[in-house]
Amino acid sequence: VRTGSSLANSLIRMGASVLTLDTDIVELNSLDGDVFLPSHEGMLKTEALQKSLQALVRPGATLQGRAVDVVTSSITGNLLSWSDVIISAVDSDASRMAVAAWSTALLKPHLDVGIAIDHNHEIGADIRLMLPNQGCLACVGGFSQQSRLPELVAERFALAKTNFDQVEKPDFRLQRSGSLRSMNQIATHLGIRLIEQLYTGKFATSRYLRLEDKTQFSIRELNAQKNSTCPICHSFLGQGRQALDEDEIRLLALRLSGRIRKIG
């Protein structure tokens, strides 16, 4: 919530066009982000963002939102194909995997911003900007629940066939345990700075920043090199807007989990 709304808010104010894809609704625990108001409770997040940010859209730019699940929707590839940069700010490794695969298939830069808290209650963030044909999130170990990806993907497809109001919702305090506004703001704008540097020619390679708040606050740069055995890069690089369907996504989750080891 904080990360995605902060990204949308900043990009719109910078003059960019933004398309948001999200099926969630605004709940009480959503109101500590950048743009949601008490009056938005119960609305789709995409609709609430539109109401909050539309007045900030610069001439020539656009703000659009679609209630689309990037894992299960058949139109995800068509929607993402119009993007200059694809950004994921999600709390699900199933969604993160799907965005990584689509970015690879469409040859688009992929910025992923993820914040988490560990068992010692220390908060950190990974900010990864992966460039076309230079690797993807799978190359740099980008999934915290990689072994559970098949189950996470199966849950998303099951949820897509279920009435949202009938779904038992998890305790948001556990689901968002890494959501701290100060860290979200820092991580979000480190990601935006990477995009600025990319498009001003400061670098032309994938980047991986790790933000840590332990005994000392630090930002480290980690290896962002392509992995020659990566299932995403091997199977989907440049395959275009029809590259993934339900079977391909389920198979990819199995490969990344290690339950199917052979690529191709």
C-alpha positions in Angstrom: 0.0 0.0 0.0 2.6 2.6 1.1 5.1 1.6 -1.6 2.7 1.5 -4.5 0.8 4.6 -3.7 4.1 6.5 -3.0 5.5 5.4 -6.4 2.3 6.4 -8.2 2.2 9.8 -6.4 5.8 10.6 -7.1 5.7 9.5 -10.8 2.6 11.5 -11.5 4.1 14.6 -9.9 7.2 14.1 -12.0 5.0 14.2 -15.2 4.9 10.5 -16.0 2.0 8.5 -17.3 1.0 5.8 -14.9 -1.1 2.6 -15.3 -1.8 0.7 -12.1 -3.0 -2.9 -12.0 -4.5 -4.1 -8.7 -7.6 -6.0 -7.6 -7.4 -5.0 -3.9 -9.8 -2.7 -2.2 -9.0 0.1 0.2 -9.4 -1.1 3.8 -8.9 0.6 7.2 -5.3 -0.5 7.3 -4.7 1.1 3.9 -5.1 4.6 5.1 -1.6 5.2 6.3 -0.2 5.4 2.8 0.3 8.5 0.6 -3.0 9.0 -1.2 -5.9 7.0 0.4 -8.5 8.9 2.5 -11.1 7.6 4.9 -13.8 8.3 2.2 -12.0 5.8 -0.1 -12.6 2.8 2.2 -14.3 0.0 0.3 -13.3 1.4 -3.1 -10.9 -0.4 -5.5 -7.4 0.9 -4.9 -7.1 1.7 -8.6 -10.3 3.8 -8.4 -9.1 5.6 -5.2 -5.7 6.4 -6.8 -7.5 7.9 -9.8 -9.7 10.1 -7.6 -6.7 11.3 -5.4 -4.1 11.9 -8.2 -6.1 12.9 -11.3 -5.8 16.6 -10.6 -2.0 16.2 -10.5 -1.7 14.7 -14.0 0.4 16.9 -16.3 -0.7 17.9 -19.8 0.0 15.0 -22.2 0.3 12.4 -19.4 -2.3 9.9 -18.3 -3.4 8.1 -15.1 -5.3 4.9 -15.6 -6.2 1.9 -13.3 -7.4 -1.5 -14.1 -8.7 -4.2 -11.6 -6.4 -6.8 -13.1 -4.5 -9.6 -11.4 -1.1 -9.9 -13.1 -0.9 -13.6 -12.3 -4.3 -14.8 -13.6 -5.5 -12.2 -16.1 -5.3 -13.1 -19.8 -4.8 -9.4 -20.8 -1.7 -8.7 -18.5 0.7 -8.9 -21.4 -1.3 -6.5 -23.6 -1.5 -4.0 -20.8 2.1 -4.1 -19.8 3.4 -4.0 -23.4 2.7 -0.2 -23.5 5.0 0.5 -20.5 8.4 2.1 -20.7 9.2 0.6 -17.2 7.3 -2.1 -15.4 7.2 -1.6 -11.6 6.2 -4.2 -9.0 5.5 -3.2 -5.4 3.7 -6.3 -4.1 3.5 -8.5 -1.1 3.1 -11.7 -3.1 5.9 -13.7 -4.7 3.4 -15.1 -7.2 2.8 -11.5 -8.5 6.5 -10.7 -8.3 7.3 -13.8 -10.4 4.6 -13.0 -13.0 5.9 -9.4 -13.4 9.4 -10.6 -13.8 8.4 -13.1 -16.5 6.3 -10.5 -18.3 9.1 -7.9 -18.2 11.5 -10.5 -19.6 9.0 -11.5 -22.4 8.3 -7.9 -23.3 12.0 -6.7 -23.1 11.1 -4.0 -20.5 13.1 -2.7 -17.6 11.6 -4.1 -14.3 11.9 -2.2 -11.1 10.9 -4.2 -8.0 10.7 -2.6 -4.5 10.3 -5.0 -1.6 10.4 -4.2 2.1 10.5 -6.9 4.9 11.2 -7.4 8.5 13.3 -10.3 9.8 13.0 -12.4 13.0 15.1 -9.9 14.9 12.6 -7.1 14.0 15.2 -5.5 11.7 13.7 -3.8 8.6 15.3 -3.8 5.2 14.5 -3.4 1.6 15.6 -4.7 -1.8 15.5 -2.3 -4.7 16.2 -4.1 -8.0 16.2 -2.6 -11.5 16.6 -5.4 -14.0 17.2 -4.5 -17.6 16.2 -6.5 -20.7 18.5 -9.3 -21.6 20.6 -8.6 -18.4 18.8 -10.9 -16.0 15.6 -10.9 -14.0 14.5 -11.2 -10.4 15.0 -15.0 -10.5 18.7 -14.5 -11.5 19.3 -12.6 -8.2 17.3 -14.7 -5.9 14.4 -12.4 -5.9 11.7 -14.6 -4.2 11.6 -15.0 -0.4 9.1 -17.9 -0.7 10.6 -19.5 -3.8 9.9 -23.1 -2.6 6.2 -22.3 -2.2 5.7 -20.6 -5.6 3.5 -23.4 -7.0 1.1 -23.2 -4.0 1.1 -19.4 -4.1 0.2 -19.4 -7.8 -2.5 -22.1 -7.3 -4.0 -19.9 -4.6 -4.2 -16.9 -7.0 -6.0 -18.9 -9.7 -8.4 -20.3 -7.1 -9.0 -16.8 -5.7 -9.8 -15.6 -9.3 -12.7 -17.9 -9.3 -14.0 -17.0 -5.9 -16.2 -14.1 -4.7 -13.8 -11.7 -2.9 -16.3 -11.1 -0.1 -16.3 -14.8 0.7 -12.5 -15.0 1.1 -11.1 -15.2 4.7 -8.6 -12.3 5.0 -5.3 -12.8 6.8 -4.4 -10.6 9.8 -3.1 -7.5 8.1 -0.6 -6.9 11.0 1.2 -10.1 9.9 0.7 -9.6 6.2 2.2 -6.1 6.4 4.8 -6.6 9.1 7.5 -5.0 7.0 5.4 -2.0 6.1 7.0 1.0 7.9 6.3 4.4 6.3 9.8 5.8 6.8 11.5 2.8 5.1 8.9 2.6 2.4 9.6 6.3 1.5 13.4 5.8 1.3 13.2 2.5 -0.7 10.6 3.9 -3.1 12.7 7.0 -3.9 15.9 5.0 -4.3 14.0 3.1 -7.0 12.8 6.2 -8.7 16.4 7.6 -8.5 17.6 4.4 -10.3 15.0 5.1 -13.1 16.2 8.7 -13.4 19.8 7.6 -13.6 19.0 5.0 -16.2 17.2 7.4 -18.5 19.9 10.1 -18.1 22.6 7.6 -19.2 24.3 7.3 -15.8 24.4 3.5 -16.2 23.3 0.8 -18.6 23.4 -2.3 -16.5 21.0 -4.0 -14.0 21.3 -2.7 -10.4 20.5 -4.3 -7.0 20.5 -2.1 -3.9 19.9 -3.4 -0.4 18.8 -1.0 2.3 19.4 -2.1 5.8 18.5 -0.6 9.2 20.4 -2.7 11.8 22.9 -1.3 14.2 24.0 1.0 11.4 21.9 2.3 8.5 23.4 1.3 5.2 22.8 1.0 1.5 24.8 -1.8 -0.2 25.1 -2.7 -3.9 24.8 -6.4 -4.7 25.5 -8.5 -7.7 22.8 -8.1 -10.4 24.3 -10.4 -13.1 22.3 -12.7 -15.3 22.2 -16.4 -14.4 22.7 -18.6 -17.4 20.4 -21.3 -15.9 17.5 -19.0 -15.1 14.1 -20.5 -16.1 12.5 -17.1 -16.7 15.3 -15.8 -19.0 15.7 -19.1 -20.7 12.0 -19.6 -21.5 10.5 -16.1 -22.0 13.2 -13.6 -23.2 11.6 -11.6 -26.0 8.6 -13.9 -26.5 6.1 -11.0 -26.5 2.7 -10.2 -25.1 1.3 -13.7 -25.6 4.2 -15.5 -23.8 2.4 -16.6 -20.6 -0.8 -18.4 -20.0 -2.1 -20.3 -17.0 -0.1 -23.5 -17.9 3.1 -21.6 -18.4 2.8 -19.7 -15.2 2.1 -22.9 -13.2 5.0 -24.6 -14.9 7.4 -21.7 -14.2 6.5 -21.8 -10.5 7.3 -25.5 -10.4 10.7 -24.8 -12.1 11.6 -22.0 -9.8 10.6 -24.0 -6.8 13.1 -26.8 -7.9 10.4 -29.4 -8.3 11.1 -29.5 -12.0 14.9 -29.0 -12.5 15.4 -29.3 -16.2 14.9 -26.2 -18.3 13.2 -26.5 -21.7 
